[in-house]
């Protein structure tokens, strides 16, 4: 599996985990858990975007070598 695909998958997982943690914190009225979830969700989005960029670069490099 390419690194870009791994980053996309791991990013989606972190994003989902953060969303769940954020909503749980909100339901339990625990601001610390909610904030932690929000940070994890944002980190997941960043990781997913990094995977998207890597994938695009890989595709562009393949096109140039052809």
PyMOL Python script that loads the backbone (N, CA, C, O; Angstrom):
from pymol import cmd

cmd.read_pdbstr("""\
ATOM      1  N   UNK A   1       0.849  -1.170   0.000  1.00  0.00           N
ATOM      2  CA  UNK A   1       0.000   0.000   0.000  1.00  0.00           C
ATOM      3  C   UNK A   1       0.900   1.240   0.000  1.00  0.00           C
ATOM      4  O   UNK A   1       1.877   1.312   0.745  1.00  0.00           O
ATOM      5  N   UNK A   2       0.564   2.181  -0.821  1.00  0.00           N
ATOM      6  CA  UNK A   2       1.346   3.415  -0.897  1.00  0.00           C
ATOM      7  C   UNK A   2       1.189   4.239   0.370  1.00  0.00           C
ATOM      8  O   UNK A   2       0.174   4.168   1.064  1.00  0.00           O
ATOM      9  N   UNK A   3       2.218   5.020   0.650  1.00  0.00           N
ATOM     10  CA  UNK A   3       2.207   5.877   1.836  1.00  0.00           C
ATOM     11  C   UNK A   3       1.047   6.873   1.795  1.00  0.00           C
ATOM     12  O   UNK A   3       0.433   7.171   2.820  1.00  0.00           O
ATOM     13  N   UNK A   4       0.759   7.378   0.604  1.00  0.00           N
ATOM     14  CA  UNK A   4      -0.331   8.353   0.489  1.00  0.00           C
ATOM     15  C   UNK A   4      -1.672   7.728   0.862  1.00  0.00           C
ATOM     16  O   UNK A   4      -2.495   8.361   1.523  1.00  0.00           O
ATOM     17  N   UNK A   5      -1.887   6.495   0.440  1.00  0.00           N
ATOM     18  CA  UNK A   5      -3.135   5.801   0.771  1.00  0.00           C
ATOM     19  C   UNK A   5      -3.215   5.530   2.264  1.00  0.00           C
ATOM     20  O   UNK A   5      -4.278   5.687   2.864  1.00  0.00           O
ATOM     21  N   UNK A   6      -2.097   5.120   2.875  1.00  0.00           N
ATOM     22  CA  UNK A   6      -2.073   4.890   4.320  1.00  0.00           C
ATOM     23  C   UNK A   6      -2.416   6.163   5.073  1.00  0.00           C
ATOM     24  O   UNK A   6      -3.186   6.130   6.032  1.00  0.00           O
ATOM     25  N   UNK A   7      -1.846   7.296   4.642  1.00  0.00           N
ATOM     26  CA  UNK A   7      -2.137   8.572   5.298  1.00  0.00           C
ATOM     27  C   UNK A   7      -3.610   8.939   5.156  1.00  0.00           C
ATOM     28  O   UNK A   7      -4.218   9.443   6.100  1.00  0.00           O
ATOM     29  N   UNK A   8      -4.180   8.691   3.993  1.00  0.00           N
ATOM     30  CA  UNK A   8      -5.596   8.994   3.797  1.00  0.00           C
ATOM     31  C   UNK A   8      -6.464   8.156   4.725  1.00  0.00           C
ATOM     32  O   UNK A   8      -7.392   8.674   5.347  1.00  0.00           O
ATOM     33  N   UNK A   9      -6.167   6.868   4.821  1.00  0.00           N
ATOM     34  CA  UNK A   9      -6.962   5.965   5.664  1.00  0.00           C
ATOM     35  C   UNK A   9      -6.793   6.310   7.144  1.00  0.00           C
ATOM     36  O   UNK A   9      -7.775   6.411   7.879  1.00  0.00           O
ATOM     37  N   UNK A  10      -5.539   6.491   7.579  1.00  0.00           N
ATOM     38  CA  UNK A  10      -5.295   6.835   8.980  1.00  0.00           C
ATOM     39  C   UNK A  10      -5.923   8.185   9.330  1.00  0.00           C
ATOM     40  O   UNK A  10      -6.444   8.370  10.430  1.00  0.00           O
ATOM     41  N   UNK A  11      -5.870   9.120   8.385  1.00  0.00           N
ATOM     42  CA  UNK A  11      -6.476  10.433   8.611  1.00  0.00           C
ATOM     43  C   UNK A  11      -7.976  10.342   8.790  1.00  0.00           C
ATOM     44  O   UNK A  11      -8.545  10.997   9.663  1.00  0.00           O
ATOM     45  N   UNK A  12      -8.621   9.526   7.960  1.00  0.00           N
ATOM     46  CA  UNK A  12     -10.072   9.345   8.104  1.00  0.00           C
ATOM     47  C   UNK A  12     -10.402   8.722   9.452  1.00  0.00           C
ATOM     48  O   UNK A  12     -11.373   9.110  10.103  1.00  0.00           O
ATOM     49  N   UNK A  13      -9.587   7.750   9.869  1.00  0.00           N
ATOM     50  CA  UNK A  13      -9.812   7.107  11.170  1.00  0.00           C
ATOM     51  C   UNK A  13      -9.680   8.080  12.325  1.00  0.00           C
ATOM     52  O   UNK A  13     -10.511   8.095  13.234  1.00  0.00           O
ATOM     53  N   UNK A  14      -8.627   8.899  12.287  1.00  0.00           N
ATOM     54  CA  UNK A  14      -8.426   9.903  13.340  1.00  0.00           C
ATOM     55  C   UNK A  14      -9.557  10.914  13.345  1.00  0.00           C
ATOM     56  O   UNK A  14     -10.026  11.344  14.399  1.00  0.00           O
ATOM     57  N   UNK A  15      -9.985  11.283  12.145  1.00  0.00           N
ATOM     58  CA  UNK A  15     -11.080  12.253  12.037  1.00  0.00           C
ATOM     59  C   UNK A  15     -12.362  11.689  12.660  1.00  0.00           C
ATOM     60  O   UNK A  15     -13.064  12.387  13.391  1.00  0.00           O
ATOM     61  N   UNK A  16     -12.656  10.434  12.366  1.00  0.00           N
ATOM     62  CA  UNK A  16     -13.845   9.790  12.923  1.00  0.00           C
ATOM     63  C   UNK A  16     -13.726   9.650  14.441  1.00  0.00           C
ATOM     64  O   UNK A  16     -14.676   9.935  15.170  1.00  0.00           O
ATOM     65  N   UNK A  17     -12.577   9.218  14.906  1.00  0.00           N
ATOM     66  CA  UNK A  17     -12.351   9.056  16.349  1.00  0.00           C
ATOM     67  C   UNK A  17     -12.514  10.403  17.064  1.00  0.00           C
ATOM     68  O   UNK A  17     -13.116  10.479  18.135  1.00  0.00           O
ATOM     69  N   UNK A  18     -11.973  11.457  16.460  1.00  0.00           N
ATOM     70  CA  UNK A  18     -12.092  12.791  17.047  1.00  0.00           C
ATOM     71  C   UNK A  18     -13.521  13.279  17.093  1.00  0.00           C
ATOM     72  O   UNK A  18     -13.938  13.895  18.074  1.00  0.00           O
ATOM     73  N   UNK A  19     -14.279  13.010  16.038  1.00  0.00           N
ATOM     74  CA  UNK A  19     -15.683  13.412  15.994  1.00  0.00           C
ATOM     75  C   UNK A  19     -16.474  12.719  17.100  1.00  0.00           C
ATOM     76  O   UNK A  19     -17.286  13.340  17.786  1.00  0.00           O
ATOM     77  N   UNK A  20     -16.222  11.421  17.258  1.00  0.00           N
ATOM     78  CA  UNK A  20     -16.920  10.663  18.299  1.00  0.00           C
ATOM     79  C   UNK A  20     -16.556  11.198  19.684  1.00  0.00           C
ATOM     80  O   UNK A  20     -17.427  11.392  20.532  1.00  0.00           O
ATOM     81  N   UNK A  21     -15.269  11.432  19.900  1.00  0.00           N
ATOM     82  CA  UNK A  21     -14.810  11.931  21.196  1.00  0.00           C
ATOM     83  C   UNK A  21     -15.388  13.327  21.465  1.00  0.00           C
ATOM     84  O   UNK A  21     -15.782  13.643  22.588  1.00  0.00           O
ATOM     85  N   UNK A  22     -15.430  14.148  20.423  1.00  0.00           N
ATOM     86  CA  UNK A  22     -15.964  15.501  20.559  1.00  0.00           C
ATOM     87  C   UNK A  22     -17.446  15.468  20.952  1.00  0.00           C
ATOM     88  O   UNK A  22     -17.870  16.187  21.858  1.00  0.00           O
ATOM     89  N   UNK A  23     -18.222  14.635  20.269  1.00  0.00           N
ATOM     90  CA  UNK A  23     -19.659  14.556  20.570  1.00  0.00           C
ATOM     91  C   UNK A  23     -19.909  13.933  21.937  1.00  0.00           C
ATOM     92  O   UNK A  23     -20.845  14.322  22.635  1.00  0.00           O
ATOM     93  N   UNK A  24     -19.077  12.969  22.321  1.00  0.00           N
ATOM     94  CA  UNK A  24     -19.209  12.362  23.637  1.00  0.00           C
ATOM     95  C   UNK A  24     -18.932  13.396  24.723  1.00  0.00           C
ATOM     96  O   UNK A  24     -19.659  13.484  25.712  1.00  0.00           O
ATOM     97  N   UNK A  25     -17.878  14.173  24.528  1.00  0.00           N
ATOM     98  CA  UNK A  25     -17.556  15.228  25.484  1.00  0.00           C
ATOM     99  C   UNK A  25     -18.658  16.253  25.608  1.00  0.00           C
ATOM    100  O   UNK A  25     -18.953  16.734  26.703  1.00  0.00           O
ATOM    101  N   UNK A  26     -19.269  16.588  24.479  1.00  0.00           N
ATOM    102  CA  UNK A  26     -20.374  17.542  24.495  1.00  0.00           C
ATOM    103  C   UNK A  26     -21.567  16.965  25.240  1.00  0.00           C
ATOM    104  O   UNK A  26     -22.210  17.667  26.020  1.00  0.00           O
ATOM    105  N   UNK A  27     -21.871  15.672  25.003  1.00  0.00           N
ATOM    106  CA  UNK A  27     -23.014  15.030  25.659  1.00  0.00           C
ATOM    107  C   UNK A  27     -22.794  14.893  27.162  1.00  0.00           C
ATOM    108  O   UNK A  27     -23.743  14.977  27.942  1.00  0.00           O
ATOM    109  N   UNK A  28     -21.542  14.682  27.567  1.00  0.00           N
ATOM    110  CA  UNK A  28     -21.223  14.509  28.989  1.00  0.00           C
ATOM    111  C   UNK A  28     -20.928  15.837  29.673  1.00  0.00           C
ATOM    112  O   UNK A  28     -20.642  15.883  30.870  1.00  0.00           O
ATOM    113  N   UNK A  29     -20.999  16.921  28.896  1.00  0.00           N
ATOM    114  CA  UNK A  29     -20.695  18.257  29.403  1.00  0.00           C
ATOM    115  C   UNK A  29     -19.269  18.333  29.957  1.00  0.00           C
ATOM    116  O   UNK A  29     -19.023  18.912  31.016  1.00  0.00           O
ATOM    117  N   UNK A  30     -18.327  17.725  29.199  1.00  0.00           N
ATOM    118  CA  UNK A  30     -16.916  17.723  29.574  1.00  0.00           C
ATOM    119  C   UNK A  30     -16.139  18.453  28.479  1.00  0.00           C
ATOM    120  O   UNK A  30     -15.820  17.881  27.436  1.00  0.00           O
ATOM    121  N   UNK A  31     -15.848  19.701  28.732  1.00  0.00           N
ATOM    122  CA  UNK A  31     -15.160  20.537  27.753  1.00  0.00           C
ATOM    123  C   UNK A  31     -13.779  20.026  27.389  1.00  0.00           C
ATOM    124  O   UNK A  31     -13.337  20.200  26.254  1.00  0.00           O
ATOM    125  N   UNK A  32     -13.082  19.393  28.340  1.00  0.00           N
ATOM    126  CA  UNK A  32     -11.742  18.894  28.052  1.00  0.00           C
ATOM    127  C   UNK A  32     -11.774  17.759  27.033  1.00  0.00           C
ATOM    128  O   UNK A  32     -10.928  17.706  26.141  1.00  0.00           O
ATOM    129  N   UNK A  33     -12.737  16.855  27.155  1.00  0.00           N
ATOM    130  CA  UNK A  33     -12.865  15.741  26.213  1.00  0.00           C
ATOM    131  C   UNK A  33     -13.320  16.265  24.854  1.00  0.00           C
ATOM    132  O   UNK A  33     -12.854  15.801  23.814  1.00  0.00           O
ATOM    133  N   UNK A  34     -14.225  17.228  24.871  1.00  0.00           N
ATOM    134  CA  UNK A  34     -14.714  17.825  23.627  1.00  0.00           C
ATOM    135  C   UNK A  34     -13.571  18.511  22.876  1.00  0.00           C
ATOM    136  O   UNK A  34     -13.446  18.363  21.660  1.00  0.00           O
ATOM    137  N   UNK A  35     -12.743  19.257  23.600  1.00  0.00           N
ATOM    138  CA  UNK A  35     -11.611  19.955  22.968  1.00  0.00           C
ATOM    139  C   UNK A  35     -10.581  18.966  22.440  1.00  0.00           C
ATOM    140  O   UNK A  35     -10.021  19.158  21.360  1.00  0.00           O
ATOM    141  N   UNK A  36     -10.335  17.911  23.204  1.00  0.00           N
ATOM    142  CA  UNK A  36      -9.390  16.880  22.760  1.00  0.00           C
ATOM    143  C   UNK A  36      -9.880  16.221  21.472  1.00  0.00           C
ATOM    144  O   UNK A  36      -9.098  15.967  20.556  1.00  0.00           O
ATOM    145  N   UNK A  37     -11.179  15.949  21.414  1.00  0.00           N
ATOM    146  CA  UNK A  37     -11.765  15.359  20.206  1.00  0.00           C
ATOM    147  C   UNK A  37     -11.667  16.287  19.015  1.00  0.00           C
ATOM    148  O   UNK A  37     -11.394  15.850  17.897  1.00  0.00           O
ATOM    149  N   UNK A  38     -11.891  17.572  19.256  1.00  0.00           N
ATOM    150  CA  UNK A  38     -11.802  18.545  18.166  1.00  0.00           C
ATOM    151  C   UNK A  38     -10.385  18.606  17.608  1.00  0.00           C
ATOM    152  O   UNK A  38     -10.193  18.680  16.394  1.00  0.00           O
ATOM    153  N   UNK A  39      -9.398  18.573  18.494  1.00  0.00           N
ATOM    154  CA  UNK A  39      -8.006  18.610  18.039  1.00  0.00           C
ATOM    155  C   UNK A  39      -7.656  17.344  17.256  1.00  0.00           C
ATOM    156  O   UNK A  39      -6.947  17.410  16.252  1.00  0.00           O
ATOM    157  N   UNK A  40      -8.148  16.201  17.711  1.00  0.00           N
ATOM    158  CA  UNK A  40      -7.873  14.951  17.007  1.00  0.00           C
ATOM    159  C   UNK A  40      -8.551  14.947  15.635  1.00  0.00           C
ATOM    160  O   UNK A  40      -7.979  14.474  14.653  1.00  0.00           O
ATOM    161  N   UNK A  41      -9.769  15.474  15.578  1.00  0.00           N
ATOM    162  CA  UNK A  41     -10.498  15.553  14.306  1.00  0.00           C
ATOM    163  C   UNK A  41      -9.740  16.430  13.317  1.00  0.00           C
ATOM    164  O   UNK A  41      -9.603  16.078  12.146  1.00  0.00           O
ATOM    165  N   UNK A  42      -9.252  17.566  13.787  1.00  0.00           N
ATOM    166  CA  UNK A  42      -8.498  18.477  12.921  1.00  0.00           C
ATOM    167  C   UNK A  42      -7.194  17.819  12.466  1.00  0.00           C
ATOM    168  O   UNK A  42      -6.800  17.943  11.306  1.00  0.00           O
ATOM    169  N   UNK A  43      -6.529  17.120  13.389  1.00  0.00           N
ATOM    170  CA  UNK A  43      -5.303  16.405  13.027  1.00  0.00           C
ATOM    171  C   UNK A  43      -5.567  15.360  11.957  1.00  0.00           C
ATOM    172  O   UNK A  43      -4.749  15.166  11.057  1.00  0.00           O
ATOM    173  N   UNK A  44      -6.702  14.689  12.052  1.00  0.00           N
ATOM    174  CA  UNK A  44      -7.081  13.701  11.048  1.00  0.00           C
ATOM    175  C   UNK A  44      -7.322  14.328   9.692  1.00  0.00           C
ATOM    176  O   UNK A  44      -6.925  13.782   8.662  1.00  0.00           O
ATOM    177  N   UNK A  45      -7.980  15.484   9.697  1.00  0.00           N
ATOM    178  CA  UNK A  45      -8.212  16.185   8.431  1.00  0.00           C
ATOM    179  C   UNK A  45      -6.891  16.574   7.776  1.00  0.00           C
ATOM    180  O   UNK A  45      -6.729  16.452   6.562  1.00  0.00           O
ATOM    181  N   UNK A  46      -5.959  17.038   8.586  1.00  0.00           N
ATOM    182  CA  UNK A  46      -4.648  17.434   8.060  1.00  0.00           C
ATOM    183  C   UNK A  46      -3.925  16.223   7.488  1.00  0.00           C
ATOM    184  O   UNK A  46      -3.350  16.298   6.402  1.00  0.00           O
ATOM    185  N   UNK A  47      -3.951  15.105   8.215  1.00  0.00           N
ATOM    186  CA  UNK A  47      -3.279  13.901   7.743  1.00  0.00           C
ATOM    187  C   UNK A  47      -3.911  13.400   6.450  1.00  0.00           C
ATOM    188  O   UNK A  47      -3.206  12.969   5.537  1.00  0.00           O
ATOM    189  N   UNK A  48      -5.240  13.455   6.371  1.00  0.00           N
ATOM    190  CA  UNK A  48      -5.939  13.027   5.158  1.00  0.00           C
ATOM    191  C   UNK A  48      -5.561  13.920   3.982  1.00  0.00           C
ATOM    192  O   UNK A  48      -5.329  13.429   2.877  1.00  0.00           O
ATOM    193  N   UNK A  49      -5.498  15.227   4.214  1.00  0.00           N
ATOM    194  CA  UNK A  49      -5.113  16.159   3.148  1.00  0.00           C
ATOM    195  C   UNK A  49      -3.671  15.914   2.702  1.00  0.00           C
ATOM    196  O   UNK A  49      -3.356  16.015   1.517  1.00  0.00           O
ATOM    197  N   UNK A  50      -2.797  15.591   3.663  1.00  0.00           N
ATOM    198  CA  UNK A  50      -1.404  15.290   3.315  1.00  0.00           C
ATOM    199  C   UNK A  50      -1.362  14.072   2.395  1.00  0.00           C
ATOM    200  O   UNK A  50      -0.595  14.048   1.433  1.00  0.00           O
ATOM    201  N   UNK A  51      -2.173  13.073   2.684  1.00  0.00           N
ATOM    202  CA  UNK A  51      -2.256  11.902   1.815  1.00  0.00           C
ATOM    203  C   UNK A  51      -2.784  12.256   0.439  1.00  0.00           C
ATOM    204  O   UNK A  51      -2.314  11.722  -0.565  1.00  0.00           O
ATOM    205  N   UNK A  52      -3.765  13.158   0.386  1.00  0.00           N
ATOM    206  CA  UNK A  52      -4.298  13.609  -0.903  1.00  0.00           C
ATOM    207  C   UNK A  52      -3.212  14.297  -1.733  1.00  0.00           C
ATOM    208  O   UNK A  52      -3.091  14.054  -2.934  1.00  0.00           O
ATOM    209  N   UNK A  53      -2.428  15.154  -1.085  1.00  0.00           N
ATOM    210  CA  UNK A  53      -1.359  15.881  -1.773  1.00  0.00           C
ATOM    211  C   UNK A  53      -0.296  14.898  -2.269  1.00  0.00           C
ATOM    212  O   UNK A  53       0.166  15.000  -3.405  1.00  0.00           O
ATOM    213  N   UNK A  54       0.087  13.948  -1.415  1.00  0.00           N
ATOM    214  CA  UNK A  54       1.079  12.948  -1.825  1.00  0.00           C
ATOM    215  C   UNK A  54       0.589  12.145  -3.024  1.00  0.00           C
ATOM    216  O   UNK A  54       1.349  11.869  -3.951  1.00  0.00           O
ATOM    217  N   UNK A  55      -0.676  11.778  -2.995  1.00  0.00           N
ATOM    218  CA  UNK A  55      -1.243  11.015  -4.102  1.00  0.00           C
ATOM    219  C   UNK A  55      -1.207  11.825  -5.396  1.00  0.00           C
ATOM    220  O   UNK A  55      -0.861  11.303  -6.456  1.00  0.00           O
ATOM    221  N   UNK A  56      -1.566  13.102  -5.298  1.00  0.00           N
ATOM    222  CA  UNK A  56      -1.554  13.976  -6.473  1.00  0.00           C
ATOM    223  C   UNK A  56      -0.134  14.124  -7.026  1.00  0.00           C
ATOM    224  O   UNK A  56       0.074  14.101  -8.239  1.00  0.00           O
ATOM    225  N   UNK A  57       0.834  14.275  -6.127  1.00  0.00           N
ATOM    226  CA  UNK A  57       2.229  14.385  -6.557  1.00  0.00           C
ATOM    227  C   UNK A  57       2.707  13.107  -7.223  1.00  0.00           C
ATOM    228  O   UNK A  57       3.400  13.154  -8.239  1.00  0.00           O
ATOM    229  N   UNK A  58       2.339  11.962  -6.653  1.00  0.00           N
ATOM    230  CA  UNK A  58       2.706  10.680  -7.258  1.00  0.00           C
ATOM    231  C   UNK A  58       2.123  10.556  -8.661  1.00  0.00           C
ATOM    232  O   UNK A  58       2.808  10.118  -9.585  1.00  0.00           O
ATOM    233  N   UNK A  59       0.857  10.942  -8.822  1.00  0.00           N
ATOM    234  CA  UNK A  59       0.216  10.879 -10.129  1.00  0.00           C
ATOM    235  C   UNK A  59       0.901  11.806 -11.124  1.00  0.00           C
ATOM    236  O   UNK A  59       1.126  11.430 -12.274  1.00  0.00           O
ATOM    237  N   UNK A  60       1.233  13.016 -10.683  1.00  0.00           N
ATOM    238  CA  UNK A  60       1.909  13.973 -11.567  1.00  0.00           C
ATOM    239  C   UNK A  60       3.282  13.470 -11.983  1.00  0.00           C
ATOM    240  O   UNK A  60       3.679  13.627 -13.138  1.00  0.00           O
ATOM    241  N   UNK A  61       4.008  12.865 -11.049  1.00  0.00           N
ATOM    242  CA  UNK A  61       5.333  12.336 -11.378  1.00  0.00           C
ATOM    243  C   UNK A  61       5.240  11.167 -12.345  1.00  0.00           C
ATOM    244  O   UNK A  61       6.087  11.027 -13.227  1.00  0.00           O
ATOM    245  N   UNK A  62       4.226  10.331 -12.194  1.00  0.00           N
ATOM    246  CA  UNK A  62       4.031   9.218 -13.118  1.00  0.00           C
ATOM    247  C   UNK A  62       3.718   9.724 -14.526  1.00  0.00           C
ATOM    248  O   UNK A  62       4.198   9.166 -15.513  1.00  0.00           O
ATOM    249  N   UNK A  63       2.904  10.789 -14.615  1.00  0.00           N
ATOM    250  CA  UNK A  63       2.554  11.360 -15.911  1.00  0.00           C
ATOM    251  C   UNK A  63       3.786  11.945 -16.598  1.00  0.00           C
ATOM    252  O   UNK A  63       3.943  11.819 -17.812  1.00  0.00           O
ATOM    253  N   UNK A  64       4.663  12.587 -15.813  1.00  0.00           N
ATOM    254  CA  UNK A  64       5.841  13.195 -16.403  1.00  0.00           C
ATOM    255  C   UNK A  64       6.853  12.165 -16.881  1.00  0.00           C
ATOM    256  O   UNK A  64       7.578  12.421 -17.842  1.00  0.00           O
ATOM    257  N   UNK A  65       6.919  11.020 -16.239  1.00  0.00           N
ATOM    258  CA  UNK A  65       7.880  10.003 -16.647  1.00  0.00           C
ATOM    259  C   UNK A  65       7.389   9.196 -17.842  1.00  0.00           C
ATOM    260  O   UNK A  65       8.178   8.510 -18.491  1.00  0.00           O
ATOM    261  N   UNK A  66       6.107   9.270 -18.137  1.00  0.00           N
ATOM    262  CA  UNK A  66       5.561   8.535 -19.299  1.00  0.00           C
ATOM    263  C   UNK A  66       5.815   9.231 -20.582  1.00  0.00           C
ATOM    264  O   UNK A  66       5.419   8.740 -21.639  1.00  0.00           O
TER     265      UNK A  66
END
""", "prot")
cmd.dss("prot")
cmd.show_as("cartoon", "prot")
cmd.util.cbc("prot")
cmd.orient("prot")
